[in-house]
């Protein structure tokens, strides 16, 4: 595989990456056990350089090991590198969390003060290299604001996204996109003692009034003016069961609504679907279903959902701009480390962009040095 010259150059010029990483990241590698039996690596820096190339370039473990050996960074086999990745998961998570807190937009205060155990549930597909072109789906749960990957499952692509794969505990708040908005998913979380916050569309989660008649969602959305927030009690239908909840909504700005409508048209045309006028109209609003109590007001509900959106954007950016790479790790510990590493790469990009904006024209923060000329 031909290396991406920009990323290889960044890895070679490691001082730039070092300038945005959390303080004491080298020491933390030893505390977390990432450098346990560090045979083949002279220290935390060469280990991180090699892991980033594997995670960002999408190289196989064997390709990465060969490159590291040829570049004189490390002398390891592909099996040794796989074992090193498995033990580096907590270290990668710790650095990701530090980068998010220091460089990326702060998480909404509603997330930090909600009193709930906030869990982002999501999934992504990755393709295994080689002639088989096997596609896997990775299902994961990440806690906010710690960015801890608590559960991960690797399945083939035929298995859809579902809350039902994950354990639920009291005070858990499951946050998901439209793919998780179904009666069965909502009931699974509520039956486990948790709460749900999901983005919905006009049809994926049947909503009812208290008298069991259909809830007029679009009509209620039309009633929103300016920055007014909607907060309406509803019942979600889950087979024969009814689950109490609320719809929280806001009207998008004119520019944001126009972008959303254009995207809806493009997506449906690409899939060969006819676009209903109601679908285009509803794209002008953001609306979610939640079982959170009324003590969490509509503004806080929407703020909490925004926290989930930041993580999704990180993965989308990584997947669309530089490729999310290949998954040859189907055991839970390796898959967790892989996800933590992907988040680290995404937040590194965000941090470098933020640093470039604040420290122009060099593009990275200047560090104090004893060799500075007077």
Residue, then its C-alpha position, 0 to 999 in steps of 0.5 A: x500500500x502506498x502511504x498517504x504522504x501528508x499523514x506520514x509527514x505528520x507522523x514524522x514531524x511528531x513535534x507538531x502532534x506532541x504540541x497538542x497532546x495532553x500533558x504527561x501523555x508519555x507517563x500515562x502510557x506506562x501507568x495505563x499498561x500500554x508500555x508493559x513488555x514494551x519490547x520492540x518500542x523504545x518508548x511511548x512516542x514510537x508506539x503512538x506513531x506506529x499505532x496512528x499509522x495503523x489506525x489512520x492509514x487503514x494499513x493492515x497490522x502486517x503492512x504497519x509492522x513492515x513500514x515501522x521496521x523499514x523506517x527504523x521506528x520499531x522492530x515488531x511483528x504484526x502479532x506483537x503490534x496487535x497485542x500492543x494495540x489491545x493493551x493501549x486502549x485505555x491510553x488512547x481513550x485517556x488522550x482522546x478525552x484530554x484532547x476533546x476537553x482542551x481543544x474541541x468545543x466543550x460538551x454541553x453543560x446539560x450533559x455534565x449536570x444531567x445526573x444521568x449516565x449518558x451513553x451514546x449508542x452508534x454503529x459504523x461499517x468497515x470493510x476488511x481488506x483483501x479479495x473477500x471484501x467482507x463488511x463488518x458492522x461495529x456497534x458501540x456504546x461511548x459514555x459522555x463526557x469520559x469518552x469511555x467505550x463501555x460495550x462493543x460488538x462486531x457483527x456482519x453488515x446484515x445485523x442492524x443497529x439496535x439498543x437491544x444489544x446493550x445492557x441497561x442500568x438505572x439512570x442510564x440515558x441511551x442516546x441514538x440517531x433515527x436508526x434507533x427510533x423504534x418502539x422495541x428499542x425504547x421499550x428495551x431501555x425503559x424496561x431496564x430502568x433507563x431513559x431514551x433520547x432519540x432523533x425521530x422522523x415523521x414515521x419511524x416511531x409511532x406517536x399517540x395522544x393520551x386517547x390513543x389517537x395519532x399525534x399530529x407531529x407535523x402540525x405541532x412543528x408548524x406552530x413553532x415560531x422563531x426560537x420557540x421550543x416545542x415540548x409536547x407529551x406523547x405516548x410511543x407505541x411499542x406493539x401492545x405497549x404504550x410508553x410515556x415520553x415527550x417530543x422536544x423540537x425547535x425550528x432551524x434557521x432559514x439557512x440550516x433548513x435549506x441545507x437540510x432540505x437539499x440533503x434530504x432531496x439528494x439522499x432520496x434521489x440517490x436511493x431512488x425514492x420519491x420524496x414526500x412533501x411532508x418529509x421536505x417540510x419536516x427537514x426544517x426542524x430538529x425534533x427528538x423523542x425522550x423519556x427524560x422527566x419534565x424536570x429536564x426541560x426542552x432546552x437541556x434535552x436538545x443540548x444533551x443531544x448536541x453532545x452526541x452529535x459531536x461524537x458522530x461528526x468526529x466519526x463521519x469526518x474520519x470516515x469521509x475525509x481520510x477513511x476509517x480503515x479496516x477492522x481485523x479485530x473481532x474480539x471485544x478488547x481489540x475492537x474497543x482499542x480500535x474505536x478509542x484510536x479512531x476517536x483519538x485520530x479524529x480529535x487530533x485533527x480537530x486539535x490541529x485545526x484549532x491550533x492552526x487557527x489560534x497560532x497562525x502562521x506556524x500552525x501549531x503552538x510554540x513551546x517554551x525551550x531552554x534553547x530560545x535565543x534572547 
